[in-house]
Amino acid sequence: MAAPYSASSLENDSGDYAMETNSRFILENVSYAHGPNRAVDDISLRLEAGKFYGFVGPNGCGKTTLLDLLCGYRTPDQGRILLDGKKIGAYPRKELAKKIALAPQEFQLGLGFSVEEVVMMGRHPHIPRFASPSKEDWQEVDWAISCIGLQELRHKNSSDLSGGQKQRVIVARALAQKAETLLFDEATANLDIQYSLQIFNLARRHIKDGNNTVIAVLHDMNLAAAYCDEVLFLQEGRVHSFGPTARTMTAENIRQVFQVEARVGADLYQQPHQISLNYKRT
Ligand SMILES: Nc1ncnc2c1ncn2[C@@H]1O[C@H](COP(=O)(O)OP(=O)(O)OP(=O)(O)O)[C@@H](O)[C@H]1O
C-alpha cells in the first residue's frame, strides 16, 4: 500500500502554501459526512499535473463525494484541500471553474436547450457578465463538438437525445470549459466501446503537455488499467491503496476491495495490466 501524503506547511496571509505549489491537489486529512454517514474519511493525497488518475472502488465508497470535494462543490468537514498551492475555498467560483471542469455522474441538461447551447454553458466562466460569447468562445464550442463527434446533433434539442448522447454532450461541455483539470465521474458509463475509447484517448491527449490533470471515477477496471497513470482504490471512504497502475492494479487489491477473484496480465494487444474476472457461477 502506498504511503498517503502528509505534510505540514506554513500558510501566508493570502491562503497560499508556497512550499507546495508543484502539486495540482494536496489533500490533508480530509473528511466529509453526509449527515451521520462519513463518506470520505481522513484522506491524505497528492495529485500531480500531467497525470491521469483513476478512482475505483465499490458502490457507495465515496468516489463521487471525493470528486465533489476536489471541485469545491462540497467543503471538507475536517482537513484541507489545496489546488495549485492555494486553499480551494479561497478561489472565486468563476476562477475555480476556469481551473476545474466536471463531467458529473448525474446531470440535467435543462429543457429546450440545443446541444450547441449546452456545450456553450462550458464557456460561462470565460464570458464576462452581460456579454455575448466571443469568437473564441464559439471556436472552443466548435472544437469540443467536433472532438466528441457531435456535429450532426449540434442543433438538436438536448432533451431528445439518448442517454449515451446526453453523456457525450456533458463531456463536450466540460472540454469547452478549457480547464486544466478534468474530472470525469463515470463519464463513459453509458457509452459504447467506440465512444468510451474516444473519450479516454482525448483525456490522455489532455494531459500530454504536462500541465493538465485528469481524474476519472470509473467502474471498468480494464479501462482504468489501460489509461490511468495512477489508481486510487477507495474502500469505505478511505484510501485502500494508491500509486502507479502497475503497482496498484493487482489481483490482491481487486479481491480485497471488491471481493472478486481476478487475474491480471497482458492482453492480446500487450496492454500490460488487463484484468480477467472469474465469472464462475456460484
Ligand atoms: N446527498 C447525499 N445524502 C446522504 N448520503 C449521501 C449523499 N450522497 C452520497 N451519500 C452517501 O455517501 C456514501 C458515498 O456516496 P458516493 O456517491 O460518494 O459513493 P460512490 O463511490 O460515488 O458510489 P457509486 O459507485 O455508487 O456512484 C454512500 O454511503 C451514500 O449513500
The ligand as an ORCA input file, in Angstrom:
! r2SCAN-3c Opt
* xyz 0 1
  N     -26.659     13.543     -0.880
  C     -26.446     12.554     -0.030
  N     -27.099     12.472      1.148
  C     -26.876     11.465      2.019
  N     -25.973     10.473      1.816
  C     -25.298     10.507      0.658
  C     -25.482     11.541     -0.320
  N     -24.640     11.313     -1.360
  C     -23.978     10.183     -1.053
  N     -24.369      9.698      0.142
  C     -23.817      8.515      0.821
  O     -22.422      8.695      0.925
  C     -21.712      7.493      0.608
  C     -20.758      7.728     -0.555
  O     -21.522      8.042     -1.711
  P     -20.815      8.382     -3.103
  O     -21.886      8.810     -4.042
  O     -19.702      9.315     -2.856
  O     -20.253      6.948     -3.488
  P     -19.662      6.405     -4.864
  O     -18.419      5.663     -4.508
  O     -19.524      7.517     -5.842
  O     -20.786      5.384     -5.310
  P     -21.232      4.834     -6.777
  O     -20.135      3.949     -7.269
  O     -22.452      4.035     -6.436
  O     -21.518      6.006     -7.653
  C     -22.803      6.438      0.344
  O     -22.998      5.694      1.517
  C     -24.031      7.239      0.010
  O     -25.198      6.550      0.412
*
